[in-house]
Amino acid sequence: MITAIVLIKTSVDRIPEIAESIAALDCVSEVFSVTGTYDLIAMVRVTHHDDLADVIPGRISKIPGVEGTDTHVAFRTYSQHDLEAAFAIGLDS
């Protein structure tokens, strides 16, 4: 599984509608409205590296109101949930 963090600039007056359109894509697991330089952050998960081209420039960038993207591909995933589960093995809650 390949995870990409996509920083998205949008038309600020349409952030909720754009976020919902992005979240509806089958390869997008979460969309966050954020402060700062970008308006939205989307977590994209695909099976093959080539699929990123289909999703980001092929689908996300074509949503009306999306003005630009900046994509970061994750090397590894470190999850607090995974760490807690690993250390809780054999312990009763």
C-alpha distances in whole Angstrom, upper triangle without the diagonal:
4,7,10,13,16,19,22,25,27,31,32,34,31,28,28,28,25,23,23,23,19,18,19,17,14,11,13,13,16,18,21,24,25,28,29,28,25,26,22,19,16,12,10,7,6,5,7,9,12,11,11,15,15,14,16,19,19,19,19,22,24,24,28,29,25,27,24,21,20,16,15,11,10,11,10,10,14,15,19,18,16,19,22,21,21,24,25,25,29,30,32,31
4,7,10,13,16,19,22,24,28,29,31,29,26,26,26,23,21,22,21,18,17,19,16,14,10,12,12,15,17,19,22,23,26,26,25,22,23,20,16,14,10,8,6,5,6,7,7,10,9,9,12,13,12,13,16,17,17,17,19,21,22,26,26,23,24,21,18,16,12,11,8,7,8,9,10,14,15,19,19,18,20,23,22,22,26,27,27,31,32,34,33
4,7,10,13,16,19,22,25,26,28,26,23,23,24,21,18,20,19,16,15,17,15,14,10,10,10,12,13,15,19,19,22,22,22,19,20,16,13,10,7,6,5,7,9,10,9,12,11,9,13,14,12,12,16,17,16,15,17,20,21,24,24,20,22,19,15,14,10,9,6,6,8,9,8,12,13,17,17,16,19,21,21,22,25,26,27,30,31,33,32
4,6,10,12,16,18,22,23,26,23,20,21,22,18,16,18,18,14,14,16,14,14,10,10,11,11,12,14,17,17,19,19,18,16,17,14,10,8,6,5,6,8,11,11,10,12,11,8,11,13,10,10,13,15,14,13,14,18,18,21,21,17,18,15,12,10,7,6,4,6,9,11,11,14,15,18,19,19,21,24,24,25,27,29,30,34,34,35,34
4,7,10,13,16,20,20,23,21,18,19,20,17,14,17,17,13,13,16,15,15,12,10,11,10,10,11,13,13,16,15,15,12,13,10,7,6,5,6,9,12,15,15,13,15,14,11,14,15,12,10,14,16,15,12,14,17,17,20,19,16,17,14,10,8,6,5,6,7,11,12,12,14,15,18,19,19,21,23,24,25,27,29,30,34,34,35,34
4,6,10,12,16,17,20,18,15,17,17,14,12,15,14,11,12,15,13,15,12,10,12,11,9,10,12,12,15,14,13,10,11,8,6,5,6,7,11,13,16,16,14,15,14,10,12,14,11,8,11,13,12,9,11,14,14,17,15,12,13,10,6,6,4,6,9,11,14,16,15,18,18,21,22,23,25,27,28,29,31,32,34,38,38,39,37
4,7,10,14,14,17,16,13,15,16,13,12,15,15,12,14,17,16,18,15,13,14,12,10,10,10,10,11,11,9,6,8,6,5,7,9,11,14,17,20,20,18,19,17,14,15,17,14,11,13,15,14,11,11,15,14,16,14,11,11,8,5,5,6,8,11,13,17,18,18,20,20,22,24,25,26,28,30,31,33,34,36,39,39,40,38
4,6,10,11,14,13,10,13,14,10,10,13,13,10,13,16,15,18,16,13,15,13,10,10,10,10,11,11,9,6,6,5,6,8,11,12,16,18,22,22,20,20,18,15,15,16,13,10,12,14,13,9,9,12,11,12,10,7,8,6,5,7,9,11,14,17,20,22,21,23,23,25,26,28,29,31,32,34,36,37,39,42,42,43,40
4,7,8,12,11,9,13,13,10,11,15,14,12,15,18,18,21,19,17,18,16,13,12,11,10,11,10,8,5,5,7,9,11,15,16,20,22,25,25,23,23,21,18,18,19,16,13,13,16,15,11,10,13,12,12,9,6,5,5,6,9,12,15,18,20,24,25,25,26,26,28,30,31,33,34,36,37,39,40,42,46,45,46,43
4,6,8,7,7,10,10,8,9,13,12,12,14,17,17,20,20,17,19,17,13,13,11,12,12,12,11,8,6,8,11,12,16,17,21,23,27,27,25,25,23,20,19,20,17,14,14,16,14,11,10,12,10,9,5,4,5,7,9,12,15,18,21,23,27,28,27,29,29,30,31,33,35,36,37,39,41,42,44,47,46,47,44
4,6,6,7,10,10,9,11,14,14,14,17,18,19,23,23,20,22,19,16,15,13,14,14,14,13,11,9,11,14,16,20,21,24,26,30,30,28,28,26,23,23,22,20,17,17,19,17,14,12,13,11,9,5,7,7,10,13,16,18,21,24,27,30,32,31,32,32,33,34,36,38,39,40,42,44,45,47,50,49,49,47
4,5,5,9,10,10,11,14,15,15,17,19,21,24,24,21,22,19,15,14,11,11,11,12,12,10,7,10,14,16,20,22,25,28,31,32,30,30,28,25,25,25,22,20,20,22,19,16,15,16,14,12,9,10,10,13,14,17,20,22,25,27,31,32,30,32,31,32,33,35,37,38,39,41,43,43,46,49,48,48,45
4,6,8,9,10,12,14,15,16,18,19,21,25,25,22,23,20,17,16,13,14,14,16,15,14,11,13,17,18,22,24,27,30,33,34,33,32,30,27,27,27,24,22,22,23,20,18,17,17,14,12,9,11,12,15,17,20,23,26,28,30,34,35,33,34,33,34,35,37,39,40,41,43,45,45,47,51,49,49,46
4,6,6,6,9,10,11,12,14,16,17,21,22,19,20,18,14,14,12,14,15,17,16,14,10,11,15,16,20,21,24,26,30,31,30,29,27,24,24,23,21,19,19,20,17,15,15,14,11,9,7,9,11,14,16,19,21,24,26,28,32,33,31,32,31,33,33,35,37,38,39,41,43,43,45,48,48,47,44
4,6,5,6,9,10,10,12,14,16,19,19,16,17,15,11,10,8,10,12,14,14,11,7,8,11,13,16,18,22,24,28,29,28,28,25,22,23,22,19,17,18,20,17,13,14,15,12,11,8,9,11,13,14,17,19,21,23,25,29,29,28,29,28,29,29,32,34,34,35,38,39,40,42,45,44,44,41
4,6,5,6,9,10,10,12,15,18,19,16,16,13,10,10,8,12,14,16,17,14,10,10,13,13,16,18,21,24,28,29,28,28,25,23,24,23,20,19,20,21,17,14,16,16,13,12,11,12,15,16,17,19,21,23,25,26,30,30,28,29,27,28,28,31,33,33,34,37,38,38,40,43,42,42,39
4,5,5,6,9,10,11,13,17,18,15,17,15,12,13,11,15,17,19,19,16,12,12,14,14,17,18,21,23,27,28,28,27,24,22,23,21,18,17,19,19,15,13,14,14,10,10,9,11,14,16,17,20,21,23,25,27,31,31,29,31,29,31,30,32,35,35,36,38,40,40,42,45,44,44,41
4,5,5,6,9,10,11,15,16,13,15,13,10,11,10,13,16,17,17,13,10,9,11,11,15,15,19,21,24,25,24,24,21,19,19,18,15,14,15,15,12,9,11,11,7,7,7,7,11,12,13,16,17,20,22,24,28,28,27,28,27,29,29,31,33,34,35,37,39,39,41,44,44,44,41
4,5,5,6,9,10,14,14,11,12,9,6,8,8,11,14,16,16,12,9,7,9,9,12,13,16,19,23,24,23,23,20,18,19,18,15,14,16,16,13,10,12,13,10,11,10,10,13,14,13,16,16,18,20,21,25,26,24,25,24,25,25,27,30,30,31,34,36,36,37,41,40,40,37
4,5,5,6,9,12,13,11,12,10,8,10,11,14,18,20,20,16,13,11,12,11,13,14,17,19,23,24,24,24,21,19,21,19,15,15,17,17,13,11,14,14,11,12,12,12,16,17,16,19,19,21,22,23,27,27,25,27,25,27,26,28,31,31,31,34,36,36,37,41,40,40,37
4,6,5,7,11,12,10,12,12,10,13,13,16,20,21,21,17,14,12,13,11,14,14,16,18,21,22,22,22,19,17,18,16,13,13,15,14,10,9,11,11,7,9,10,10,14,15,15,18,18,21,22,23,27,27,26,28,27,28,28,29,32,33,33,35,38,38,39,42,42,42,40
4,5,6,9,9,7,10,9,7,10,12,15,18,19,19,15,13,10,10,8,10,10,13,15,18,19,19,19,16,14,15,14,10,10,12,12,9,6,10,10,8,11,11,10,13,13,12,15,14,17,18,19,23,24,22,24,23,26,25,27,29,30,31,33,35,35,37,40,40,40,38
4,5,8,9,6,7,6,6,9,11,15,18,20,20,16,14,11,10,8,9,10,12,14,18,20,20,20,17,16,17,16,12,13,15,15,12,10,13,14,11,14,14,13,17,17,15,17,16,18,18,19,23,23,21,23,21,23,22,24,27,28,28,30,32,32,34,37,37,37,34
4,6,9,7,9,10,10,13,15,18,22,24,24,20,17,14,14,11,12,12,13,15,18,20,21,20,17,16,18,15,12,14,16,15,11,11,14,14,11,14,15,15,18,19,18,20,19,21,21,22,25,25,23,25,24,26,25,26,29,30,30,32,35,34,35,38,38,38,36
4,6,6,8,10,10,14,16,19,23,24,23,20,18,15,14,10,11,9,11,11,15,16,17,17,13,13,14,12,9,11,13,12,8,8,12,12,11,14,16,14,18,17,16,18,16,18,18,19,23,23,22,24,23,26,25,26,29,30,29,31,34,34,35,38,39,39,37
4,6,8,11,12,16,19,22,25,27,26,22,21,17,16,12,11,9,9,10,12,14,16,16,12,13,15,12,10,12,15,14,11,12,15,15,15,18,20,18,21,20,18,20,18,19,18,19,22,22,20,23,22,25,23,24,27,28,27,29,32,32,33,36,36,36,35
4,6,9,11,15,18,20,24,25,24,20,20,16,14,10,8,6,5,6,9,11,13,13,10,10,12,10,8,10,13,13,11,11,14,15,15,19,20,17,20,19,16,17,15,15,14,15,18,18,17,20,19,22,21,21,25,26,26,27,30,31,31,34,35,36,34
4,6,7,11,14,17,20,21,21,17,16,12,10,7,6,5,6,9,12,14,15,16,12,11,14,13,9,10,14,14,11,10,13,15,14,17,18,15,18,17,14,15,13,14,14,15,18,18,16,19,18,20,20,21,24,25,25,26,29,30,31,34,34,35,33
4,7,10,14,16,20,22,22,18,17,13,11,8,6,6,7,10,13,16,17,18,15,14,17,16,13,14,17,17,15,13,17,18,17,20,20,18,21,20,17,17,15,15,15,15,18,17,14,16,15,17,16,17,21,22,21,23,26,26,27,31,31,31,29
4,7,10,12,16,18,19,15,14,10,8,6,5,8,10,13,17,19,19,20,17,16,19,18,14,14,18,18,16,13,16,18,16,19,19,17,19,18,16,16,15,15,15,15,18,18,15,17,15,17,16,18,21,22,22,24,26,27,28,31,31,31,29
4,7,10,13,15,16,12,10,7,6,4,6,9,12,15,19,21,20,21,19,16,18,18,14,14,17,18,15,12,14,16,14,16,15,14,16,15,13,14,14,15,16,16,20,20,18,19,18,19,19,21,23,24,25,27,29,30,31,35,34,34,32
4,6,10,12,13,10,8,5,5,6,9,12,15,18,22,24,23,24,22,19,21,21,17,16,19,20,18,14,16,19,16,18,16,14,16,16,14,15,15,15,17,17,21,21,18,19,18,19,19,21,23,24,25,27,29,30,32,35,34,34,31
4,7,10,12,9,6,5,7,9,12,15,18,22,25,27,26,27,24,21,23,23,19,18,20,22,19,15,17,19,16,17,14,13,15,15,14,15,16,17,20,20,24,24,21,22,21,22,22,25,26,27,29,31,32,33,35,38,37,37,34
4,7,9,7,5,6,7,11,13,16,20,23,27,28,26,28,25,22,24,25,21,19,21,23,21,17,18,21,19,19,16,15,16,15,14,14,16,16,19,20,23,23,21,21,20,21,22,25,26,27,29,31,32,33,35,38,37,37,35
4,7,7,6,8,10,14,16,20,23,26,30,31,29,30,28,25,26,27,24,21,23,26,24,20,20,23,21,21,18,16,16,16,15,15,17,18,21,22,25,25,23,24,23,23,25,27,28,29,31,33,34,35,38,41,39,40,37
4,6,7,10,11,15,17,20,24,27,30,30,28,29,28,24,26,27,24,21,22,25,24,20,20,22,21,21,18,16,15,14,14,14,16,17,20,21,24,25,24,24,24,25,27,29,29,31,33,34,35,37,39,43,41,42,39
4,7,9,11,14,17,20,23,26,29,29,26,27,26,23,23,25,22,19,20,23,22,18,17,20,19,19,16,14,12,11,11,11,14,15,19,20,24,25,24,25,25,27,29,30,31,33,35,36,37,39,41,44,44,44,42
4,6,8,11,14,16,20,22,26,26,24,25,23,20,20,22,19,16,17,20,18,15,14,17,16,16,13,11,10,9,9,9,12,14,17,19,22,23,22,24,24,25,27,28,30,31,33,34,36,37,39,43,42,43,40
4,7,10,14,16,20,23,26,27,25,26,24,20,21,22,19,16,17,20,18,14,14,16,14,14,11,10,10,10,10,12,14,16,19,20,24,25,23,24,24,25,26,29,30,31,33,35,36,37,39,43,42,42,39
4,7,10,13,16,19,23,24,22,23,21,18,19,19,16,13,16,18,15,12,13,15,13,14,12,10,11,11,9,11,12,14,16,18,21,22,20,22,21,23,24,25,27,28,30,32,33,34,36,40,39,39,37
4,7,10,13,16,20,21,19,20,18,15,17,18,14,12,15,17,15,11,13,16,15,16,15,12,13,12,9,10,10,11,13,14,18,18,17,18,18,20,21,22,24,25,27,28,30,31,33,37,36,37,34
4,6,10,13,16,18,17,18,15,13,15,15,11,10,13,15,13,10,12,15,13,16,15,12,14,13,10,10,9,11,12,13,17,17,15,17,17,19,20,21,23,25,25,27,29,30,32,35,35,36,34
4,7,10,14,15,15,16,14,12,15,15,11,11,15,16,14,12,14,17,16,19,19,16,18,16,12,12,10,10,10,10,14,14,12,14,14,17,17,18,20,22,22,24,26,27,29,32,32,33,31
4,7,10,12,11,13,10,8,11,11,8,9,12,13,12,10,13,16,15,19,19,16,18,16,13,12,10,10,9,10,14,14,13,16,16,19,19,19,22,24,24,25,28,29,30,33,34,35,33
4,7,9,10,12,9,9,12,12,10,11,15,15,14,13,16,18,18,22,22,19,22,19,16,16,12,12,10,10,13,13,12,15,15,19,18,18,21,23,22,23,26,27,28,31,32,33,32
4,6,7,9,6,7,10,10,9,11,14,14,13,14,17,18,19,23,24,21,23,20,17,17,14,13,11,12,14,14,14,18,18,22,21,20,23,26,25,25,29,30,30,33,34,35,35
4,7,9,7,9,12,12,12,14,17,16,16,17,20,21,22,26,27,24,26,24,21,20,16,16,13,13,14,15,15,19,19,23,22,21,24,26,25,25,29,30,29,33,34,36,35
4,5,5,8,10,10,11,13,15,15,16,17,19,21,22,26,27,24,25,23,20,19,16,15,12,13,14,15,16,20,22,25,25,23,26,29,28,28,31,33,32,36,37,39,38
4,5,6,8,10,11,12,13,14,15,16,17,20,21,25,26,22,23,20,17,16,13,12,10,11,12,14,16,20,22,25,26,24,27,30,29,29,32,34,34,37,39,40,40
4,5,6,7,9,11,12,11,14,15,16,18,20,23,25,21,22,20,17,17,14,14,12,15,16,18,20,23,25,29,29,28,30,33,32,32,36,37,37,41,42,43,43
4,5,5,6,9,10,10,11,12,14,16,17,21,22,19,21,19,16,16,13,14,12,15,16,18,19,23,24,27,27,26,29,31,31,31,35,36,36,39,40,42,41
4,5,5,6,8,9,10,10,12,14,16,19,20,17,18,15,13,12,10,11,10,12,15,17,17,21,22,26,26,25,28,30,30,31,34,35,35,39,40,41,40
4,6,6,6,6,9,10,10,12,15,18,19,16,17,14,12,13,11,13,12,15,18,20,21,25,26,29,30,29,32,34,34,34,38,39,39,43,44,45,44
4,6,6,5,7,9,10,11,13,17,18,16,17,16,14,15,13,16,15,18,20,22,22,26,27,30,30,30,33,35,34,35,38,39,40,43,44,45,44
4,6,5,5,6,8,10,11,15,16,13,15,14,12,13,11,14,13,16,19,20,20,24,24,27,27,27,30,32,32,33,36,37,37,41,42,42,41
4,5,6,5,6,9,10,14,14,11,12,10,8,10,8,11,12,15,18,20,20,23,24,27,27,28,30,32,32,33,36,37,38,42,42,43,42
4,6,6,5,7,10,13,14,11,11,9,9,11,10,14,14,18,21,23,24,27,28,31,31,31,34,36,36,37,40,41,42,46,46,47,45
4,6,7,7,9,13,15,12,14,13,12,14,13,16,17,20,23,25,25,28,29,32,32,32,35,37,37,38,41,42,43,46,47,48,46
4,6,5,7,10,12,10,13,12,12,14,14,17,17,20,23,25,24,27,28,31,30,31,34,35,35,37,40,40,41,45,45,46,44
4,5,6,9,10,7,10,9,9,11,11,15,16,18,22,23,23,26,26,28,28,29,32,34,34,35,38,39,40,43,43,44,42
4,6,8,9,6,7,7,7,11,11,15,17,20,23,25,25,28,28,31,31,32,34,36,37,38,41,42,43,46,47,47,45
4,6,8,7,9,10,11,14,15,19,20,23,26,28,28,31,31,34,34,35,37,39,39,41,43,44,45,49,49,49,47
4,6,6,9,10,12,15,16,20,21,24,27,29,28,30,30,33,32,34,36,38,38,40,42,43,44,47,47,48,45
4,6,8,11,13,17,19,22,24,27,30,32,31,33,33,35,35,37,39,40,41,43,45,46,47,50,50,50,48
4,6,9,12,15,18,21,23,26,30,31,30,32,32,34,34,36,38,39,40,42,44,45,47,50,49,50,47
4,6,8,12,14,17,20,22,26,28,27,29,29,31,32,33,35,37,38,39,42,42,44,48,47,48,45
4,7,11,14,17,20,23,26,28,28,30,31,33,34,35,37,39,40,41,43,44,46,50,49,50,47
4,7,10,14,17,20,23,25,25,27,28,30,32,33,34,36,37,39,41,42,44,47,47,48,46
4,6,10,13,16,19,21,21,24,25,27,28,29,31,33,34,35,37,39,40,44,44,45,43
4,7,10,13,16,19,19,21,23,25,27,27,29,31,32,33,35,37,38,42,42,43,41
4,7,10,13,15,16,19,20,23,24,25,26,29,30,30,32,34,36,39,40,41,39
4,6,10,12,13,15,17,20,22,22,23,26,27,27,29,31,33,36,37,38,37
4,7,9,11,14,16,19,21,20,22,25,25,25,28,30,31,34,35,37,36
4,6,7,10,13,16,18,17,18,21,22,22,24,26,27,31,31,33,32
4,7,10,13,17,18,16,18,21,21,21,23,26,26,30,31,33,32
4,7,10,13,15,13,14,17,18,17,19,22,22,26,27,29,29
4,6,10,11,10,11,14,15,15,17,19,20,24,24,26,26
4,7,9,7,8,11,12,12,14,16,18,21,22,24,23
4,5,5,6,9,10,11,13,14,16,20,20,21,20
4,5,5,6,9,10,11,12,15,18,17,19,17
4,5,5,6,9,10,11,13,16,16,17,15
4,6,5,6,9,10,11,15,15,17,16
4,5,5,6,9,10,14,14,16,15
4,5,5,6,9,12,11,13,12
4,6,5,6,10,10,12,11
4,6,6,9,10,13,14
4,6,9,8,11,12
4,6,5,8,8
4,6,8,10
4,7,10
4,6
4
